[in-house]
Amino acid sequence: MPDLTLHQLRTRHVGPIDLHIAAGECVCIRGASGSGKSLLLRAIADLDPHRGDVRLDARPCSAMPAPAWRRQVALVMAESAWWAETVGAHFSDGCDPAWLARLGLPAAALDWEVARCSTGERQRLALLRTLMRRPAALLLDEPTGNLDADSTARVEALLDHYRRTQGAALLWISHDPRQAGRVARRCFVLEDGTLREDRPEEGTRW
Ligand SMILES: Nc1ncnc2c1ncn2[C@@H]1O[C@H](COP(=O)(O)OP(=O)(O)OP(=O)(O)O)[C@@H](O)[C@H]1O
């Protein structure tokens, strides 16, 4: 899988940002509410206008059609969009029942109506449908924001498995410094539009 590189990336409220995430690496970003974390992820996913460069290895975002880029550099938002009635209809690339189980969801979840799903169920299902597309890089906007401790641990474990086995580059937004310490070796704070390297939380495995 390729490395993900941001070079002098600027978008509304944010930048210039330089960041290199190696294939198989997870980097965490935290920052005050409204500091521009989601805007940064949207720019990397080519969903908002931006200046500067985002690359997968040597391949710039500007050289790829937007849908192809977003398939490779997948944004998982805190609240994802649902466009069909049943959960299963959103899994056009299939769904691995073992991964459903790892997230604490039954196989029957694919038959559920989206409307009946809890916020936390929707958050795990949206993550899973993205993973099934095997993106090279994942942009994770508070992927456990709606989850209890058990589901949070399950999501962290599955994402760690995906990162290691697929060699994917992960950029993970989290408000929880302890979580950052568990999932990433490098962590940054987004402040005044730029990234500052963060100190590890005590007791974590940095
Ligand atoms: N479409 C928009 N038009 C104008 N301002 C916007 C727009 N989208 C976001 N903003 C503003 O940009 C700033 C950064 O928003 P962003 O959603 O990136 O914050 P965040 O760091 O992700 O916050 P949180 O932790 O609360 O999710 C906020 O002040 C927000 O109000």
The ligand as a Tripos MOL2 file, in Angstrom:
@<TRIPOS>MOLECULE
LIG
   31    33     1     0     0
SMALL
NO_CHARGES

@<TRIPOS>ATOM
      1 N1        -19.3690   25.2230    5.2720 N.pl3     1 LIG1
      2 C1        -18.8290   26.0170    6.2040 C.ar      1 LIG1
      3 N2        -18.9630   27.3630    6.1040 N.ar      1 LIG1
      4 C2        -18.4220   28.1850    7.0330 C.ar      1 LIG1
      5 N3        -17.7090   27.7580    8.0830 N.ar      1 LIG1
      6 C3        -17.5480   26.4390    8.2270 C.ar      1 LIG1
      7 C4        -18.0800   25.4900    7.2950 C.ar      1 LIG1
      8 N4        -17.7440   24.2560    7.6900 N.ar      1 LIG1
      9 C5        -17.0300   24.4120    8.8310 C.ar      1 LIG1
     10 N5        -16.9160   25.7060    9.1560 N.ar      1 LIG1
     11 C6        -16.2390   26.2680   10.3300 C.3       1 LIG1
     12 O1        -14.8710   25.8960   10.3020 O.3       1 LIG1
     13 C7        -14.3960   25.6610   11.6220 C.3       1 LIG1
     14 C8        -13.7750   24.2750   11.7060 C.3       1 LIG1
     15 O2        -14.7990   23.2930   11.5580 O.3       1 LIG1
     16 P1        -14.5010   21.7450   11.7220 P.3       1 LIG1
     17 O3        -15.7840   21.0160   11.4970 O.co2     1 LIG1
     18 O4        -13.3510   21.3570   10.8780 O.co2     1 LIG1
     19 O5        -14.0750   21.6550   13.2680 O.3       1 LIG1
     20 P2        -13.5640   20.4150   14.1150 P.3       1 LIG1
     21 O6        -12.1650   20.7170   14.5690 O.co2     1 LIG1
     22 O7        -13.7550   19.1550   13.3370 O.co2     1 LIG1
     23 O8        -14.5550   20.4840   15.3560 O.3       1 LIG1
     24 P3        -15.2600   19.3440   16.2640 P.3       1 LIG1
     25 O9        -14.1830   18.7790   17.1500 O.co2     1 LIG1
     26 O10       -16.2870   20.1310   17.0180 O.co2     1 LIG1
     27 O11       -15.8660   18.3220   15.3380 O.co2     1 LIG1
     28 C9        -15.5990   25.8390   12.5620 C.3       1 LIG1
     29 O12       -15.5270   27.1330   13.1340 O.3       1 LIG1
     30 C10       -16.7840   25.7110   11.6330 C.3       1 LIG1
     31 O13       -17.9040   26.4630   12.0960 O.3       1 LIG1
@<TRIPOS>BOND
     1     1     2 1
     2     2     3 ar
     3     2     7 ar
     4     3     4 ar
     5     4     5 ar
     6     5     6 ar
     7     6     7 ar
     8     6    10 ar
     9     7     8 ar
    10     8     9 ar
    11     9    10 ar
    12    10    11 1
    13    11    12 1
    14    11    30 1
    15    12    13 1
    16    13    14 1
    17    13    28 1
    18    14    15 1
    19    15    16 1
    20    16    17 2
    21    16    18 1
    22    16    19 1
    23    19    20 1
    24    20    21 2
    25    20    22 1
    26    20    23 1
    27    23    24 1
    28    24    25 2
    29    24    26 1
    30    24    27 1
    31    28    29 1
    32    28    30 1
    33    30    31 1
@<TRIPOS>SUBSTRUCTURE
     1 LIG1         1 GROUP 0 **** ****
